[in-house]
Amino acid sequence: MINQKFFFISGLPRSGSTLLSAILLQNPRFHAGMTSPLGSLVSAVLAQVSAGTEFAPVVDNLQRRRLLIGLFESFYAETPKPVIFDTNRMWCAKLPILLDLFPDTKVIACARNVAWVMDSIECKFRSNPYENTKLFGGMTRSTVYQRLEGLAQHDQLVGFAWAALREAFYGEHAKHLLVIDYELLTQAPQKVMELVYDFIGQPHFTHDFEQVEYDAPDFDLELGMPGLHRVKPKVEFNERRTIIPPDLFEKYSKMTFWTDPSGSTANVIAPKSNMKENQA
């Protein structure tokens, strides 16, 4: 039986999930990290024992639940921390099953103006022009228009994460969701983290926002994008110009929906209107 407390980190790429994990790791009671394989493992196991497979008739829902619980137990068996934060962009699309497995769990979704998500990925792509990064899969990537259009598809890096977040935000389990806007996390980390602790019901901890570090060089090298998950020591907001064309910036900015919480029971730490972006 699982003795650890599980919470989940999800949301958009390039929106602060690794930064949030790096901050949480300062708490000696917490385990957090970058993307784990558990989201994919959960999907794979269910696919093998669900309707339409030869095993479906001999595996009932109770057995399926035990199989999934076993995945979490096995994966974190050697992690001696009482509180686990598992990260995967897939979790926003799996709130019903997470809440059945862990009835009092919470999901923290990191979000960011989608135009700046695209800009951040494009910056990383251009920073290493000699590498054919795996982030784009088999998509055509000749121009920024093709690259960003591909990323925005609902089965691709940004499009899937955006659709999953939107599903959770407007779904029946939205009260178990906390959306954290990247700009506020980097501008007011202490206040944001106090709200995070209140949301998850854990004792507050004094974090050092001048000494926050995280890196995953082997993982990033495998993706063909060095530095993708590197976190700088000081938590701060760095304003800069966007490098993507203004028409693309305007197009993807319109996908930012969580700054208007009407119609949702989700908890939101974000500006009440779209962020003012520096395109000049």
LINBELGI-V610732 format. One record per residue. N is the residue number from 0. OMEGA is omega in whole degrees, -180 to 180 (none if undefined). Layout:
# LINBELGI-V610732
N;OMEGA / N;OMEGA
This chain:
# LINBELGI-V610732
0;-179 / 1;178 / 2;-178 / 3;175 / 4;-177 / 5;169 / 6;-174 / 7;177 / 8;-177 / 9;177 / 10;-175 / 11;174 / 12;178 / 13;-176 / 14;174 / 15;-178 / 16;177 / 17;176 / 18;179 / 19;179 / 20;180 / 21;177 / 22;-179 / 23;-179 / 24;178 / 25;178 / 26;-176 / 27;179 / 28;-171 / 29;166 / 30;178 / 31;180 / 32;178 / 33;-174 / 34;175 / 35;-180 / 36;-172 / 37;178 / 38;179 / 39;179 / 40;178 / 41;180 / 42;-178 / 43;180 / 44;180 / 45;-180 / 46;-178 / 47;-175 / 48;-178 / 49;-177 / 50;180 / 51;177 / 52;-179 / 53;-177 / 54;-176 / 55;-178 / 56;-176 / 57;179 / 58;-179 / 59;-176 / 60;179 / 61;177 / 62;178 / 63;179 / 64;180 / 65;177 / 66;-179 / 67;175 / 68;179 / 69;177 / 70;-180 / 71;179 / 72;-177 / 73;-175 / 74;-177 / 75;-178 / 76;-178 / 77;176 / 78;-172 / 79;180 / 80;-178 / 81;-178 / 82;-177 / 83;170 / 84;179 / 85;-174 / 86;174 / 87;179 / 88;-179 / 89;-171 / 90;179 / 91;180 / 92;-177 / 93;180 / 94;-179 / 95;-178 / 96;177 / 97;-178 / 98;173 / 99;179 / 100;-177 / 101;-169 / 102;-178 / 103;-179 / 104;177 / 105;178 / 106;177 / 107;-179 / 108;177 / 109;-176 / 110;-179 / 111;174 / 112;-172 / 113;177 / 114;179 / 115;172 / 116;179 / 117;179 / 118;-179 / 119;178 / 120;179 / 121;176 / 122;180 / 123;180 / 124;-177 / 125;-178 / 126;180 / 127;-174 / 128;-179 / 129;-177 / 130;178 / 131;-172 / 132;179 / 133;-177 / 134;-178 / 135;-180 / 136;-180 / 137;-177 / 138;172 / 139;-173 / 140;-173 / 141;-179 / 142;179 / 143;179 / 144;179 / 145;-179 / 146;-177 / 147;176 / 148;178 / 149;180 / 150;-176 / 151;179 / 152;-171 / 153;176 / 154;-178 / 155;-168 / 156;-176 / 157;-177 / 158;179 / 159;-178 / 160;179 / 161;-180 / 162;179 / 163;178 / 164;179 / 165;177 / 166;-180 / 167;-175 / 168;-178 / 169;-177 / 170;-176 / 171;-179 / 172;-173 / 173;-179 / 174;178 / 175;-176 / 176;172 / 177;178 / 178;179 / 179;178 / 180;-176 / 181;-177 / 182;180 / 183;178 / 184;-178 / 185;-179 / 186;-177 / 187;-174 / 188;-178 / 189;-180 / 190;-180 / 191;-178 / 192;174 / 193;179 / 194;176 / 195;179 / 196;177 / 197;-178 / 198;-178 / 199;177 / 200;179 / 201;179 / 202;-179 / 203;-180 / 204;180 / 205;-179 / 206;176 / 207;-175 / 208;174 / 209;-176 / 210;179 / 211;-178 / 212;176 / 213;178 / 214;178 / 215;-172 / 216;-179 / 217;179 / 218;-178 / 219;178 / 220;178 / 221;178 / 222;-175 / 223;-180 / 224;-179 / 225;177 / 226;-176 / 227;-177 / 228;178 / 229;180 / 230;178 / 231;-175 / 232;-175 / 233;177 / 234;-180 / 235;178 / 236;180 / 237;-180 / 238;180 / 239;176 / 240;174 / 241;179 / 242;-180 / 243;-178 / 244;-176 / 245;179 / 246;177 / 247;179 / 248;179 / 249;-178 / 250;-175 / 251;174 / 252;-178 / 253;-180 / 254;-179 / 255;-173 / 256;-170 / 257;177 / 258;174 / 259;-174 / 260;180 / 261;-178 / 262;-180 / 263;174 / 264;-180 / 265;173 / 266;-173 / 267;170 / 268;-175 / 269;174 / 270;-178 / 271;175 / 272;-176 / 273;-180 / 274;173 / 275;-175 / 276;-180 / 277;179 / 278;-175 / 279;none
